[in-house]
Amino acid sequence: MEHGVTITAAEAATAFEPWLEPTDAELDAIDAEMPLILAAVDWLDARIITLDRTPTQVDEQRIRRARRRVLAARRDLANRTGTGLAGGAA
């Protein structure tokens, strides 16, 4: 079975070159944003649970709490970096 994808030896050898790795600055930026990322994942989890059923009061409370954690993480990140985040209120 032919998939139409061929990789040369040179492409395979350079697939893991050091210049393809994230820089220390990029890793630091990810670490700084990690509380926001985790809060957003919790919020999405809370919302996904209610997709196939009617949300209960406990579900609604979980969603509200998760959303407040996202907003608090966004605020903390914006205050730490001194810049605003895209997608927020003006």
Backbone hydrogen bonds in HBPLUS format (Angstrom, degrees):
<---DONOR---> <-ACCEPTOR-->    atom                        ^
c    i                          cat <-CA-CA->   ^        H-A-AA   ^      H-
h    n   atom  resd res      DA  || num        DHA   H-A  angle D-A-AA Bond
n    s   type  num  typ     dist DA aas  dist angle  dist       angle   num
A0012-ALA N   A0008-THR O   3.03 MM   4  6.31 155.3  2.10 148.4 155.4     1
A0013-ALA N   A0009-ALA O   2.92 MM   4  6.09 147.6  2.02 143.1 152.1     2
A0014-THR N   A0010-ALA O   3.03 MM   4  6.22 146.5  2.14 143.3 151.4     3
A0017-GLU N   A0014-THR O   3.38 MM   3  5.10 159.0  2.42 110.0 105.4     4
A0020-LEU N   A0017-GLU O   2.99 MM   3  5.60 162.6  2.03 119.7 125.5     5
A0021-GLU N   A0018-PRO O   3.09 MM   3  5.40 158.4  2.13 110.1 116.8     6
A0027-LEU N   A0023-THR O   2.99 MM   4  6.29 157.2  2.04 151.1 157.3     7
A0028-ASP N   A0024-ASP O   2.89 MM   4  6.09 151.6  1.97 145.3 153.3     8
A0029-ALA N   A0025-ALA O   2.97 MM   4  6.20 150.3  2.06 142.8 150.7     9
A0030-ILE N   A0026-GLU O   3.02 MM   4  6.30 152.9  2.10 144.3 151.3    10
A0031-ASP N   A0027-LEU O   2.93 MM   4  6.19 158.7  1.98 146.4 152.3    11
A0032-ALA N   A0028-ASP O   2.92 MM   4  6.15 151.1  2.00 145.0 152.8    12
A0033-GLU N   A0029-ALA O   3.05 MM   4  6.26 143.4  2.19 141.3 150.6    13
A0033-GLU N   A0030-ILE O   3.15 MM   3  5.11 122.9  2.49  93.9 108.3    14
A0034-MET N   A0030-ILE O   2.97 MM   4  6.00 114.1  2.42 141.8 158.3    15
A0034-MET N   A0031-ASP O   3.34 MM   3  5.11 152.3  2.42  94.7 102.7    16
A0036-LEU N   A0033-GLU O   3.06 MM   3  5.42 118.9  2.45 109.0 123.5    17
A0037-ILE N   A0033-GLU O   2.97 MM   4  6.23 158.3  2.01 155.2 162.4    18
A0038-LEU N   A0034-MET O   2.91 MM   4  6.07 168.9  1.93 160.5 161.9    19
A0039-ALA N   A0035-PRO O   3.01 MM   4  6.11 155.2  2.07 141.4 148.6    20
A0040-ALA N   A0036-LEU O   2.91 MM   4  6.07 156.2  1.97 148.0 154.4    21
A0041-VAL N   A0037-ILE O   2.98 MM   4  6.26 150.3  2.07 146.4 154.6    22
A0042-ASP N   A0038-LEU O   3.03 MM   4  6.30 158.6  2.08 146.9 152.1    23
A0043-TRP N   A0039-ALA O   2.99 MM   4  6.25 154.5  2.05 146.4 153.5    24
A0044-LEU N   A0040-ALA O   2.92 MM   4  6.16 161.6  1.96 148.5 153.2    25
A0045-ASP N   A0041-VAL O   2.87 MM   4  6.08 157.5  1.92 150.2 156.8    26
A0046-ALA N   A0042-ASP O   2.97 MM   4  6.20 157.6  2.02 146.5 152.2    27
A0047-ARG N   A0043-TRP O   3.01 MM   4  6.32 151.1  2.09 146.6 154.5    28
A0048-ILE N   A0044-LEU O   2.79 MM   4  5.95 156.3  1.85 153.5 160.3    29
A0049-ILE N   A0045-ASP O   3.11 MM   4  6.25 156.7  2.17 149.7 154.2    30
A0050-THR N   A0047-ARG O   3.19 MM   3  5.51 135.2  2.40 102.4 113.3    31
A0051-LEU N   A0048-ILE O   3.07 MM   3  5.29 169.5  2.08 114.9 117.5    32
A0060-GLU N   A0056-THR O   2.97 MM   4  6.27 164.0  2.00 153.6 157.2    33
A0061-GLN N   A0057-GLN O   2.95 MM   4  6.12 153.0  2.03 143.5 151.0    34
A0062-ARG N   A0058-VAL O   2.90 MM   4  6.13 155.3  1.96 146.9 153.9    35
A0063-ILE N   A0059-ASP O   2.92 MM   4  6.20 157.6  1.97 153.0 158.8    36
A0064-ARG N   A0060-GLU O   2.95 MM   4  6.17 163.1  1.98 147.1 151.8    37
A0065-ARG N   A0061-GLN O   2.92 MM   4  6.12 166.0  1.94 152.4 156.1    38
A0066-ALA N   A0062-ARG O   2.94 MM   4  6.07 161.6  1.98 147.5 153.0    39
A0067-ARG N   A0063-ILE O   2.87 MM   4  6.06 157.0  1.92 150.7 157.3    40
A0068-ARG N   A0064-ARG O   2.93 MM   4  6.19 155.4  1.99 148.8 155.5    41
A0069-ARG N   A0065-ARG O   2.97 MM   4  6.27 148.4  2.07 145.2 154.0    42
A0070-VAL N   A0066-ALA O   3.01 MM   4  6.35 149.9  2.11 145.3 153.2    43
A0071-LEU N   A0067-ARG O   2.95 MM   4  6.26 164.2  1.98 152.9 156.7    44
A0072-ALA N   A0068-ARG O   2.90 MM   4  6.07 157.3  1.95 146.6 152.9    45
A0073-ALA N   A0069-ARG O   2.90 MM   4  6.04 155.5  1.96 144.8 151.5    46
A0074-ARG N   A0070-VAL O   2.87 MM   4  6.11 156.2  1.92 152.5 159.2    47
A0075-ARG N   A0071-LEU O   2.93 MM   4  6.12 158.7  1.98 145.7 151.7    48
A0076-ASP N   A0072-ALA O   2.89 MM   4  6.10 165.3  1.91 149.7 153.6    49
A0077-LEU N   A0073-ALA O   2.92 MM   4  6.05 158.7  1.97 145.4 151.4    50
A0078-ALA N   A0074-ARG O   2.87 MM   4  6.03 162.4  1.90 150.2 155.4    51
A0079-ASN N   A0075-ARG O   2.88 MM   4  6.08 157.7  1.93 152.1 158.4    52
A0080-ARG N   A0076-ASP O   2.94 MM   4  6.05 146.8  2.05 141.9 151.0    53
A0081-THR N   A0077-LEU O   2.96 MM   4  6.13 161.4  2.00 153.1 156.9    54
A0082-GLY N   A0078-ALA O   2.82 MM   4  5.57 136.2  2.01 137.7 149.1    55
